[in-house]
Amino acid sequence: MLILLYEKGYLLYKVMKCLIVDDDPLICDLLEHFCSKIDEINSVTTTVSGFESINLINNSSFDLIFLDFNLPDITGRDILDLNPKSAVIMVTSNKDFALDSYNYPQIVDYLVKPINFPRFMKGFLKAKNFIASSQQEQANESPLFIKEGGKLVKISLDQVAYFKSEANYISIVFKNKKILTLMALKDLEPKLPDFFQRVHRSYIINLNMIDVIHNGAVEINKDHIPVSQRYTPELLKKIDLLN
């Protein structure tokens, strides 16, 4: 039996995908080793090529990038100018870039070689907070407009507890109210931020609203929501229970 309790307002971090870009294979190995010690990180990609990193960034979604400034084929500044949305920790022996780094809001920390684990961990915690804040801003800045009767109603996604499919309708359940709208979950799901997770063919839940996970179900505001086997692995990854 597995029971987990969460306080309201505690932000659950999704499992992170990281990219390490450094022309020194030893630094790549060191950073990858440090990442392996972090529960939230379950995917690490490394490259010694700046040009390859651009292709990786364009073709995948990384939450955190460890980026060397001095690369032989392209500089870290050139990669930053492409405006990757990921949180970035600069990793370099070049201290001259430290002041310029303030021009890039995605840079959360600046690690100077040689790197030890305590300093690495300090940078990671900054990245973790940056990612959480970005998710919250995404929810606040991207309200969802839904049809309720003959009108459009704006809803704040961070206030939604869960969505439930009701035949051709969706119930949007808040703490103290519920809205019914003509829509399908499959059309709604791509519009939602990362802190929402499909757990059943009829339910999408807000991970931040979970009170209890117990025996194949979650409890939100005393409502019991089934979790199907199909969606269990992804749910567990997102709340970091697999490690």
N, C-alpha and C positions, 0 to 999 in steps of 0.2 A: 504494500500500500504506500503510495507516494502522496504526501500532502505538503503543499508549499503555501506560505502566507505572504502577502505583499501589502504594504501600506499604500493608501491612496496617494497619488501624486508622485510615487516613485517611478522614475523613468527607466523602462527596461531597454537595454542596449541590444540591438541586433548583433548577431555574430558577424565579425568584421572580416572583410577581405583586404589584404594589404599587398602593396607593391613596393619592392626594394630596388632602387636604381643606383648602382655604384659600379665604377669600372674596376674596383678592387674586389676580386672574388672572396678574399678573406673577410672583408667588411660585410659583404653579402651574407657569408656563412655566419658571421657573428650576429648580425641583426636577425637573421632567420632563427638562430638559436634563441636569442632573447624573445622573439615573438612566440616561440614554442612554449614559453613559460607563462604566457598570458592566456587566461581562459577565454576571453572574448574573441581572440584571433583564431580562426580555424582554417584560414586559407592564406598562403603566402606565395607570391610569385616574385622571382628575382630576375634581374637582367643587368648585364654590364654595358649595355648599349643605350645611349640616349634616344637614337632613332627607333629602336625596338620598343622603348618605353612609350613613345608616342603612339605607335600602333596598338600597344596593349591598352593604353588609356582610352583610345578611340573605340576600341572593340570590346571593352569590358567595363564593369563598374566597380571601382575600388573605393573603400571607405577611407583608407589611410595610405599615403605614399611617403616612404623614406627616400629622400632625393638628394643625391650628391650634386654639389654645385659644379665641380670641375670634372666634366666628362670629356673624353677625347674627341667625340664627334659633334656634340652639341652641349651647350651649357644648361645648368639647371634653370637659369633665368629664362632661357628660350622656351623651356618646357612650361614654366610657370606662366609665361606670356600667352600660352595657348588656353589659359584659364581653366585648368581642371577643377572640378567642383569638389574633389576629395580634400580632406584635411591633409596638410603637408608638414612633415618634419624634415628640415634641411639637415643633411649630414655631410660635413666637410671640414677641412683644415683651414679653409679660407675665411678668416674673421672679417674681411673687408665687406662681405655681403651683408653683415648683420644689420646695418642701418637700412639698407635697401629693402630688406625683407619686410619692413613695416608697410611697404607699398602693396603687399600681397596679403589680403585678409585671410586667405586659406592657410597661410603659414602659422602654425600654432607653437612651434618651438624650433630651436637652432642648436643642434648637437655638434660640438667640436671634437674631432678625433684627437686622441684615442677615446673610445666610448666605454663606459662601464655600465653595468646593469642598473644601479640606482638612478643614474642620470637618465638612462633610457626610459625607465619606468616613470620618472617625473614627466618626461615628454609625452609618453603614452597617455597618462592621465589627463593632460591638457587636451590631447586629441579626442579622447573619449568625451570630455565635457563639450568640446566644440561640435562634435557630431550630434550629441544629444540636443544642444541648443539649436542646431540647424534643423533637426527634425521638428522641434517645437515651433520654430519660425515658419517652417513649411506648412504646418497645420494651421497656424494663425493667419498666414498671408494667402492661403489658398482655400478660402471657404467653398463649400459645395452648395450649389443652388439646386433645389429639388422642387418638383411639382407637388403641391398639396391642394387638391381640388382644382380651382381655376386660377391659382396664384403660384408664383415662384417664391420659395422661402430659403433664405440663407441660413446654413447651419455651420457651427464651429466644430470641426472634426475632432478636436481634442476633448470635446464634451460628450461625444457619442460613446456609449458603452458597447453596443454591438448592433449589427444589421441582421435581420432575420427575413428569409424569403417566405412570403405568404402567397402561394399560387402565382399570380401575375404581378403581385405587389411586393414591396419591401417595407418592413417595419423598421424604423430608425429609432432605437431605444436609448433614451437618456436616463439620468438618475431618477428624475421625477416626472417624465412625460414620454410620450411615444408619438411619432409621426408616421403616417402611412402614405407611400408614394408609388405610382405606377412605374415600375422599373425592374430589371432583372439583375441579380447579383453578378452575373458574368459581365454585364456592362458597367457596373459600378466598380468592381474590383481594380481595374487598371488606373482608376482616378484617385485611389487612396494612398496615403503615405505609408512608409515602411512599418510604422507601429501598429498597423492593422494586419491581421492574419486570418486567412480562410481556415476554419477548423472542421467544417462539415459542409455538405452540399447546400445546406440551408442557413449557414451562419458564417459571418465574418466578425471577428471580435477586435476590440481595442486592447492591446496587450497591457497598456498602462492601467486598465481597469480591473485586471484579474485580482480576485481575492484568494481563491483556492483552486488548486489543481488536484483532482481526486478521482482515481479509478476510472479513467477514460472520460472525464468531464471537467469543465471549468465552472467556477462560480463567480458571477459578476452581479453585484447588488442583490444577492440572494437568489438570483436566477441560475438554474442549472442548465448548462449548454453542453451538448454532447460533442466529443472530439472523435472523429472517425479515424480508423487506422491509416487511411490514405494521407491525412494531413498531420498526423502525430509527429513524424520525424522533423518536418519543417518547423512546427511549433516548438519542439524541444530545442532545436538549433537556435531559434530566435531568442529564447529565454535562457540559453546557455546551460542546459541541464545534461548535456551529453558528456561533459568533461568531469 
